[in-house]
């Protein structure tokens, strides 16, 4: 895992992909979640970020003590993905919302990823699976190791290579936990669909057999007698037009 970096200075090489990532975040969310996710990214709530081929995973500190795990899965391709190419997942309760909007933890992940792209635009190719590696050259030329210094399979920047097994295990545990959570939510949803709906007040509204209900006469509408003053007449006419009766 790697702590998110904060960009500094006006001249950054990845201004275009960083801006496009923020636009994508706005497309995937509503104004309230966008504002809160942006604040999460700004105040340092995103604790760690892993950028791999096809997926970006972040730990986001939310309201509970255990951080939430948010991930952005993307289909292979070139350049900035479209909305349909990105699948966002988070283990927070808001992940199962009905309006198909990304939660604030996913939005925070996207803003942190935007900062990473601002400083290192090559990470966009890493995320989309287009990173150029020298692994094939290693099989043909033993001297290619000198050209691979500073690179790792996990595509995590600024991390020593000795830390790769620990990060892989951590990330696998995170993904296993997210998959288990999704399976539990699917089972709960299927169980709710299997259960027959029972109206909680149906028994209360049932009248005993033989009960005679009183007859309620139809209400007759009285003639409208509007005031002589045109201002009051207009107000009363508008009130009649929008009148609604609520019965207890």
Secondary structure, 3 states (H helix, E strand, C coil): CECCCCCCCCCCCCHHHHHHHHHHHHHCCCHHHHHHHHHHHHCCCEEEEEEECCEEEEEECCCCCCCEEEEEEECCCCCCCCHHHEEEEECCHHHHCCCCCCCHHHHHHHHHHHHHHHHCCCHHHHHCCCCCCCHHHHHHCHHHHHHHCCCCCCCCCCCCHHHHHHHHHHHHHHHHHHHHHHHHHHHHHHHHHHCCCCCCCHHHHCCCCCCCCCCCCCCCCCCCCCCCCHHHHHHHHHHHHCCCCCCC
